[in-house]
């Protein structure tokens, strides 16, 4: 009985870590995204706006996953924001994609808050929380790496 209880407790304690690593992290508002950027002050923040039906988004997501593996979490924060309107499609996509960073389903205000008119869209913030890059359209892994490396070099990290 004690072993079963301990196993259940350990499973529950690891659940938030699994979720934070890349499973659905719940819905998020525009203010919630801004709060996440502020909370990550001292780190470079990469915000990727995508949708499960967007072909260019699907092409760049593997590069974002690879970049998350490359950069230490204490230096760079990645945040995925899905603009899917069909929650079922969103949940299926997140479940089948090996995201290694938190992914949120955007509330309707997110597009207006961040001026998202097309996807994919990538915003990158420097360690002071200032927007350093606003990139609309497909972003290659090399472009992403150059942008992040440049900001890390600026902060001496």
DOLUM-469981 format. One record per residue: x, y, z of N, C-alpha, C, O in turn; residue in three letters. Coordinates in Angstrom, 3 decimals. Layout:
REM residues N
        n.x        n.y        n.z       ca.x       ca.y       ca.z        c.x        c.y        c.z        o.x        o.y        o.z   res
          X          Y          Z          X          Y          Z          X          Y          Z          X          Y          Z   ala
...
//
This chain:
REM residues 157
        n.x        n.y        n.z       ca.x       ca.y       ca.z        c.x        c.y        c.z        o.x        o.y        o.z   res
      0.826     -1.196      0.000      0.000      0.000      0.000      0.868      1.256      0.000      0.621      2.194     -0.758   unk
      1.902      1.262      0.873      2.780      2.436      0.933      3.518      2.653     -0.385      3.687      3.791     -0.821   unk
      3.952      1.583     -1.011      4.680      1.696     -2.276      3.757      2.245     -3.352      4.166      3.089     -4.149   unk
      2.518      1.774     -3.382      1.558      2.262     -4.366      1.280      3.748     -4.147      1.209      4.511     -5.110   unk
      1.123      4.163     -2.898      0.887      5.569     -2.577      2.090      6.412     -2.967      1.937      7.495     -3.532   unk
      3.283      5.920     -2.667      4.505      6.638     -3.024      4.639      6.761     -4.542      5.021      7.814     -5.053   unk
      4.325      5.684     -5.254      4.396      5.732     -6.716      3.409      6.744     -7.279      3.744      7.482     -8.206   unk
      2.198      6.789     -6.733      1.201      7.758     -7.184      1.664      9.182     -6.892      1.520     10.070     -7.732   unk
      2.212      9.396     -5.714      2.711     10.721     -5.343      3.838     11.154     -6.280      3.858     12.301     -6.728   unk
      4.765     10.260     -6.578      5.862     10.583     -7.495      5.330     10.890     -8.895      5.824     11.802     -9.557   unk
      4.346     10.149     -9.342      3.752     10.408    -10.662      3.107     11.783    -10.693      3.253     12.514    -11.673   unk
      2.404     12.139     -9.643      1.763     13.453     -9.589      2.787     14.575     -9.521      2.574     15.639    -10.102   unk
      3.889     14.357     -8.823      4.924     15.382     -8.721      5.639     15.603    -10.040      6.092     16.714    -10.313   unk
      5.752     14.570    -10.863      6.438     14.735    -12.146      5.513     15.266    -13.218      5.993     15.714    -14.259   unk
      4.208     15.237    -13.011      3.260     15.715    -14.016      3.516     17.159    -14.421      3.556     17.433    -15.620   unk
      3.695     18.113    -13.485      3.961     19.480    -13.926      5.237     19.589    -14.760      5.292     20.399    -15.686   unk
      6.245     18.805    -14.458      7.487     18.873    -15.232      7.252     18.393    -16.660      7.791     18.967    -17.606   unk
      6.456     17.351    -16.816      6.153     16.856    -18.157      5.351     17.903    -18.908      5.620     18.171    -20.079   unk
      4.381     18.488    -18.251      3.553     19.502    -18.881      4.388     20.696    -19.296      4.252     21.203    -20.410   unk
      5.256     21.147    -18.395      6.093     22.305    -18.698      7.064     22.003    -19.828      7.467     22.902    -20.565   unk
      7.441     20.735    -19.963      8.395     20.376    -20.999      7.800     20.494    -22.396      8.551     20.570    -23.368   unk
      6.492     20.512    -22.526      5.992     20.693    -23.867      4.568     20.281    -24.124      4.060     20.530    -25.217   unk
      3.911     19.675    -23.196      2.528     19.342    -23.436      1.689     20.603    -23.302      2.197     21.667    -22.947   unk
      0.401     20.471    -23.591     -0.502     21.608    -23.479     -0.344     22.260    -22.113     -0.481     21.608    -21.078   unk
     -0.057     23.541    -22.127      0.112     24.280    -20.881     -1.119     25.125    -20.574     -1.068     26.020    -19.730   unk
     -2.221     24.841    -21.258     -3.472     25.545    -20.995     -3.634     26.792    -21.848     -2.708     27.215    -22.540   unk
     -4.825     27.371    -21.786     -5.077     28.589    -22.567     -4.288     29.767    -22.000     -3.919     29.780    -20.825   unk
     -4.038     30.756    -22.859     -3.290     31.929    -22.410     -3.860     33.177    -23.071     -4.255     33.161    -24.237   unk
     -3.893     34.244    -22.306     -4.347     35.537    -22.814     -3.135     36.339    -23.284     -1.990     35.953    -23.047   unk
     -3.402     37.450    -23.946     -2.310     38.346    -24.322     -1.537     38.808    -23.100     -0.308     38.865    -23.126   unk
     -2.246     39.136    -22.030     -1.580     39.557    -20.793     -0.763     38.413    -20.206      0.305     38.638    -19.635   unk
     -1.260     37.194    -20.344     -0.516     36.034    -19.851      0.804     35.859    -20.581      1.813     35.511    -19.967   unk
      0.808     36.098    -21.890      2.059     36.016    -22.658      3.010     37.115    -22.195      4.198     36.867    -21.987   unk
      2.485     38.332    -22.034      3.321     39.444    -21.553      3.895     39.129    -20.174      5.064     39.408    -19.906   unk
      3.075     38.551    -19.302      3.548     38.181    -17.964      4.666     37.139    -18.038      5.626     37.204    -17.271   unk
      4.542     36.176    -18.960      5.580     35.155    -19.122      6.890     35.778    -19.594      7.968     35.363    -19.168   unk
      6.797     36.768    -20.468      7.997     37.452    -20.956      8.665     38.211    -19.817      9.885     38.158    -19.661   unk
      7.869     38.913    -19.027      8.406     39.662    -17.880      9.024     38.695    -16.864     10.090     38.970    -16.315   unk
      8.362     37.573    -16.618      8.863     36.597    -15.644     10.203     35.999    -16.067     10.963     35.521    -15.226   unk
     10.491     36.024    -17.352     11.737     35.453    -17.868     12.847     36.491    -17.986     13.863     36.239    -18.634   unk
     12.665     37.650    -17.368     13.689     38.695    -17.470     15.053     38.131    -17.089     15.181     37.366    -16.134   unk
     16.055     38.518    -17.844     17.398     37.985    -17.674     17.690     36.866    -18.668     18.824     36.401    -18.783   unk
     16.653     36.443    -19.382     16.795     35.388    -20.391     16.272     35.908    -21.727     15.441     36.815    -21.767   unk
     16.759     35.336    -22.800     16.199     35.593    -24.123     14.897     34.801    -24.200     14.839     33.658    -23.746   unk
     13.854     35.399    -24.769     12.558     34.738    -24.876     12.161     34.644    -26.349     12.150     35.645    -27.065   unk
     11.837     33.432    -26.789     11.389     33.179    -28.145      9.913     32.791    -28.067      9.553     31.806    -27.424   unk
      9.068     33.577    -28.729      7.637     33.297    -28.758      7.275     32.923    -30.193      7.471     33.709    -31.120   unk
      6.750     31.720    -30.360      6.384     31.213    -31.684      4.870     31.109    -31.788      4.244     30.345    -31.054   unk
      4.281     31.878    -32.700      2.852     31.817    -32.979      2.663     30.880    -34.169      3.289     31.064    -35.213   unk
      1.801     29.876    -34.011      1.615     28.871    -35.049      0.186     28.340    -35.009     -0.605     28.715    -34.144   unk
     -0.133     27.461    -35.956     -1.387     26.707    -35.937     -1.118     25.341    -36.547     -0.223     25.183    -37.378   unk
     -1.891     24.370    -36.131     -1.671     22.991    -36.583     -1.930     22.812    -38.073     -1.421     21.860    -38.665   unk
     -2.699     23.688    -38.694     -3.055     23.573    -40.109     -2.120     24.375    -41.021     -2.263     24.333    -42.243   unk
     -1.175     25.095    -40.439     -0.281     25.995    -41.174      0.975     25.242    -41.627      1.805     24.863    -40.800   unk
      1.115     25.024    -42.944      2.257     24.266    -43.472      3.617     24.893    -43.114      4.503     24.166    -42.667   unk
      3.818     26.205    -43.291      5.115     26.775    -42.900      5.387     26.617    -41.395      6.533     26.453    -40.979   unk
      4.333     26.669    -40.599      4.493     26.461    -39.154      5.013     25.046    -38.891      5.936     24.845    -38.102   unk
      4.402     24.075    -39.566      4.797     22.676    -39.393      6.245     22.455    -39.824      6.943     21.603    -39.273   unk
      6.689     23.234    -40.817      8.064     23.114    -41.300      9.064     23.690    -40.303     10.182     23.184    -40.201   unk
      8.692     24.729    -39.568      9.666     25.361    -38.670      9.657     24.783    -37.256     10.644     24.933    -36.536   unk
      8.589     24.138    -36.844      8.505     23.627    -35.472      9.664     22.679    -35.129     10.206     22.789    -34.030   unk
     10.070     21.757    -36.006     11.219     20.906    -35.653     12.497     21.707    -35.351     13.283     21.314    -34.489   unk
     12.703     22.820    -36.054     13.879     23.656    -35.775     13.762     24.338    -34.415     14.768     24.526    -33.730   unk
     12.562     24.706    -34.023     12.360     25.314    -32.709     12.587     24.271    -31.610     13.163     24.580    -30.567   unk
     12.134     23.046    -31.846     12.370     21.960    -30.889     13.868     21.691    -30.766     14.371     21.496    -29.659   unk
     14.581     21.680    -31.886     16.035     21.467    -31.870     16.738     22.614    -31.142     17.682     22.386    -30.385   unk
     16.279     23.841    -31.370     16.887     25.000    -30.698     16.670     24.919    -29.189     17.565     25.262    -28.416   unk
     15.498     24.472    -28.768     15.233     24.331    -27.334     16.229     23.363    -26.717     16.689     23.576    -25.595   unk
     16.568     22.292    -27.446     17.552     21.319    -26.953     18.940     21.941    -26.884     19.729     21.616    -25.997   unk
     19.236     22.831    -27.816     20.573     23.428    -27.935     20.862     24.453    -26.840     21.969     24.491    -26.303   unk
     19.883     25.276    -26.509     20.107     26.371    -25.561     19.678     25.980    -24.154     18.620     25.379    -23.969   unk
     20.499     26.320    -23.160     20.118     26.006    -21.774     18.879     26.803    -21.345     18.711     27.963    -21.721   unk
     18.030     26.165    -20.560     16.779     26.787    -20.104     17.037     28.005    -19.215     16.161     28.859    -19.080   unk
     18.210     28.100    -18.614     18.496     29.267    -17.779     18.975     30.462    -18.602     19.241     31.533    -18.056   unk
     19.082     30.270    -19.924     19.509     31.365    -20.805     18.437     31.757    -21.827     18.314     32.926    -22.193   unk
     17.658     30.758    -22.284     16.667     31.001    -23.337     15.361     30.295    -22.968     15.354     29.126    -22.585   unk
     14.265     31.030    -23.093     12.929     30.496    -22.837     12.183     30.426    -24.168     12.193     31.388    -24.937   unk
     11.545     29.306    -24.439     10.723     29.137    -25.628      9.268     29.016    -25.194      8.954     28.378    -24.189   unk
      8.399     29.633    -25.962      6.971     29.622    -25.665      6.211     29.473    -26.969      6.353     30.303    -27.868   unk
      5.410     28.433    -27.083      4.594     28.222    -28.272      3.176     28.701    -28.013      2.578     28.394    -26.981   unk
      2.644     29.462    -28.971      1.281     29.979    -28.857      0.511     29.523    -30.093      0.769     29.982    -31.205   unk
     -0.441     28.609    -29.880     -1.239     28.104    -30.986     -2.435     29.005    -31.221     -3.134     29.390    -30.283   unk
     -2.660     29.336    -32.481     -3.812     30.143    -32.862     -4.917     29.269    -33.458     -5.818     29.768    -34.131   unk
     -4.838     27.970    -33.208     -5.896     27.068    -33.657     -7.224     27.497    -33.058     -7.295     27.875    -31.889   unk
     -8.269     27.435    -33.860     -9.601     27.746    -33.348    -10.362     26.480    -32.970    -11.316     26.537    -32.194   unk
     -9.952     25.356    -33.505    -10.566     24.078    -33.176     -9.745     23.437    -32.050     -8.629     22.969    -32.277   unk
    -10.301     23.421    -30.846     -9.561     22.893    -29.700     -9.194     21.422    -29.882     -8.128     20.989    -29.445   unk
    -10.070     20.656    -30.523     -9.768     19.249    -30.755     -8.542     19.069    -31.622     -7.687     18.234    -31.328   unk
     -8.448     19.848    -32.691     -7.267     19.792    -33.560     -6.016     20.212    -32.790     -4.961     19.591    -32.920   unk
     -6.141     21.260    -31.996     -5.009     21.735    -31.184     -4.517     20.621    -30.257     -3.322     20.328    -30.233   unk
     -5.411     20.003    -29.501     -5.008     18.971    -28.545     -4.393     17.770    -29.256     -3.413     17.207    -28.767   unk
     -4.944     17.366    -30.394     -4.368     16.253    -31.161     -2.957     16.607    -31.630     -2.043     15.787    -31.545   unk
     -2.791     17.829    -32.124     -1.488     18.253    -32.636     -0.440     18.299    -31.526      0.678     17.816    -31.704   unk
     -0.795     18.870    -30.399      0.158     18.974    -29.284      0.522     17.583    -28.767      1.671     17.332    -28.402   unk
     -0.450     16.693    -28.737     -0.195     15.338    -28.250      0.758     14.573    -29.173      1.576     13.787    -28.696   unk
      0.663     14.794    -30.484      1.491     14.032    -31.427      2.825     14.700    -31.749      3.685     14.073    -32.367   unk
      3.017     15.944    -31.352      4.254     16.667    -31.660      5.154     16.672    -30.422      4.690     16.982    -29.325   unk
      6.427     16.334    -30.587      7.309     16.223    -29.416      7.835     17.582    -28.915      9.043     17.788    -28.803   unk
      6.916     18.488    -28.620      7.326     19.786    -28.094      8.139     19.594    -26.811      7.817     18.742    -25.983   unk
      9.179     20.386    -26.660      9.980     20.361    -25.441      9.980     21.738    -24.779     10.906     22.097    -24.052   unk
      8.933     22.486    -25.045      8.708     23.786    -24.419      7.202     23.951    -24.244      6.423     23.286    -24.928   unk
      6.787     24.828    -23.335      5.355     24.993    -23.085      4.622     25.517    -24.322      5.107     26.401    -25.028   unk
      3.457     24.952    -24.557      2.616     25.348    -25.679      1.235     25.687    -25.129      0.640     24.910    -24.382   unk
      0.739     26.852    -25.509     -0.557     27.327    -25.032     -1.502     27.546    -26.204     -1.075     27.871    -27.312   unk
     -2.779     27.367    -25.945     -3.822     27.732    -26.891     -4.185     29.186    -26.618     -4.555     29.540    -25.498   unk
     -4.079     30.026    -27.645     -4.289     31.469    -27.475     -5.756     31.812    -27.275     -6.632     31.285    -27.961   unk
     -6.006     32.700    -26.329     -7.322     33.318    -26.209     -7.468     34.294    -27.377     -6.469     34.686    -27.980   unk
     -8.701     34.689    -27.701     -8.914     35.571    -28.859     -8.140     36.896    -28.825     -7.865     37.457    -29.885   unk
     -7.786     37.406    -27.661     -7.112     38.710    -27.594     -5.630     38.669    -27.959     -5.015     39.716    -28.160   unk
     -5.052     37.473    -28.045     -3.607     37.359    -28.273     -3.197     37.959    -29.617     -2.186     38.656    -29.698   unk
     -3.967     37.697    -30.664     -3.606     38.213    -31.989     -3.548     39.736    -31.990     -2.631     40.319    -32.568   unk
     -4.500     40.375    -31.360     -4.509     41.840    -31.314     -3.383     42.363    -30.429     -2.729     43.346    -30.778   unk
     -3.152     41.724    -29.297     -2.104     42.172    -28.374     -0.738     42.191    -29.046      0.063     43.094    -28.806   unk
     -0.472     41.191    -29.891      0.848     41.072    -30.510      0.855     41.402    -32.001      1.857     41.177    -32.680   unk
     -0.244     41.929    -32.510     -0.294     42.335    -33.914     -0.067     41.191    -34.876      0.560     41.372    -35.920   unk
     -0.569     40.015    -34.538     -0.388     38.850    -35.406     -1.415     38.918    -36.537     -2.620     38.800    -36.317   unk
     -0.903     39.111    -37.745     -1.765     39.169    -38.922     -1.556     37.966    -39.828     -2.391     37.658    -40.678   unk
     -0.420     37.286    -39.631     -0.119     36.065    -40.392      0.724     35.154    -39.520      1.372     35.591    -38.569   unk
      0.697     33.868    -39.873      1.535     32.909    -39.164      2.294     32.076    -40.189      1.846     31.932    -41.327   unk
      3.424     31.536    -39.801      4.016     31.645    -38.483      4.542     33.049    -38.224      4.822     33.820    -39.142   unk
      4.661     33.343    -36.950      5.234     34.619    -36.519      6.098     34.324    -35.306      5.692     33.601    -34.396   unk
      7.287     34.891    -35.309      8.220     34.694    -34.211      8.603     36.044    -33.637      9.018     36.952    -34.357   unk
      8.456     36.156    -32.334      8.926     37.334    -31.612     10.054     36.886    -30.699      9.949     35.863    -30.022   unk
     11.122     37.648    -30.684     12.233     37.322    -29.795     12.526     38.558    -28.944     12.652     39.673    -29.450   unk
     12.630     38.323    -27.648     12.873     39.384    -26.676     14.260     39.210    -26.077     14.710     38.091    -25.831   unk
     14.930     40.338    -25.846     16.257     40.265    -25.240     16.129     40.041    -23.737     15.022     39.937    -23.207   unk
     17.255     39.969    -23.066     17.269     39.655    -21.633     16.647     40.756    -20.776     16.346     40.526    -19.605   unk
     16.450     41.947    -21.342     15.797     43.021    -20.578     14.287     43.041    -20.819     13.570     43.850    -20.230   unk
     13.810     42.149    -21.685     12.383     42.086    -21.976     11.952     42.962    -23.138     10.758     43.102    -23.400   unk
     12.920     43.557    -23.843     12.598     44.392    -25.002     12.532     43.529    -26.254     13.358     42.637    -26.447   unk
     11.546     43.799    -27.101     11.426     43.040    -28.343     12.621     43.353    -29.243     12.881     44.510    -29.573   unk
     13.334     42.311    -29.629     14.517     42.467    -30.465     14.259     42.034    -31.900     14.962     42.464    -32.815   unk
     13.242     41.176    -32.105     12.942     40.679    -33.444     11.448     40.413    -33.558     10.829     39.837    -32.663   unk
     10.884     40.848    -34.686      9.487     40.588    -35.017      9.518     40.027    -36.432      9.619     40.774    -37.406   unk
      9.430     38.711    -36.534      9.602     38.040    -37.817      8.292     37.381    -38.236      7.809     36.471    -37.562   unk
      7.715     37.838    -39.348      6.499     37.237    -39.894      6.885     36.278    -41.006      7.702     36.615    -41.863   unk
      6.309     35.094    -40.999      6.604     34.088    -42.001      7.558     33.038    -41.469      7.986     33.078    -40.315   unk
      7.878     32.095    -42.347      8.753     30.982    -41.985     10.108     31.490    -41.502     10.694     32.392    -42.101   unk
     10.597     30.899    -40.409     11.924     31.232    -39.900     12.726     29.937    -39.840     12.355     28.998    -39.137   unk
     13.816     29.897    -40.575     14.650     28.693    -40.592     15.384     28.541    -39.262     15.519     29.491    -38.491   unk
     15.846     27.341    -39.025     16.630     27.084    -37.824     17.888     27.929    -37.774     18.290     28.386    -36.704   unk
     18.517     28.143    -38.936     19.726     28.975    -38.973     19.411     30.425    -38.615     20.170     31.065    -37.887   unk
     18.293     30.943    -39.126     17.891     32.319    -38.784     17.618     32.450    -37.286     18.030     33.419    -36.648   unk
     16.924     31.469    -36.746     16.613     31.468    -35.319     17.891     31.441    -34.495     18.040     32.206    -33.543   unk
     18.808     30.562    -34.864     20.073     30.439    -34.126     20.883     31.736    -34.195     21.440     32.170    -33.187   unk
     20.950     32.352    -35.369     21.693     33.617    -35.493     21.088     34.693    -34.591     21.814     35.424    -33.917   unk
     19.766     34.788    -34.581     19.097     35.811    -33.768     19.342     35.576    -32.282     19.673     36.508    -31.549   unk
     19.180     34.341    -31.841     19.371     34.030    -30.407     20.830     34.189    -30.027     21.136     34.779    -28.991   unk
     21.739     33.671    -30.847     23.168     33.800    -30.546     23.586     35.257    -30.433     24.380     35.609    -29.561   unk
     23.060     36.104    -31.303     23.382     37.526    -31.262     22.935     38.158    -29.945     23.669     38.946    -29.349   unk
     21.735     37.810    -29.498     21.237     38.374    -28.240     22.005     37.819    -27.040     22.262     38.545    -26.079   unk
     22.366     36.552    -27.090     23.158     35.989    -25.993     24.542     36.625    -25.949     25.092     36.850    -24.871   unk
     25.102     36.916    -27.117     26.421     37.575    -27.168     26.322     38.985    -26.579     27.241     39.441    -25.898   unk
     25.209     39.672    -26.842     25.007     41.026    -26.311     24.929     41.036    -24.794     25.316     42.015    -24.155   unk
     24.429     39.947    -24.217     24.297     39.899    -22.761     25.512     39.250    -22.105     25.616     39.203    -20.879   unk
     26.419     38.758    -22.923     27.618     38.121    -22.394     27.356     36.737    -21.823     28.119     36.259    -20.984   unk
     26.280     36.085    -22.270     25.943     34.756    -21.718     26.449     33.692    -22.626     26.271     32.506    -22.347   unk
//
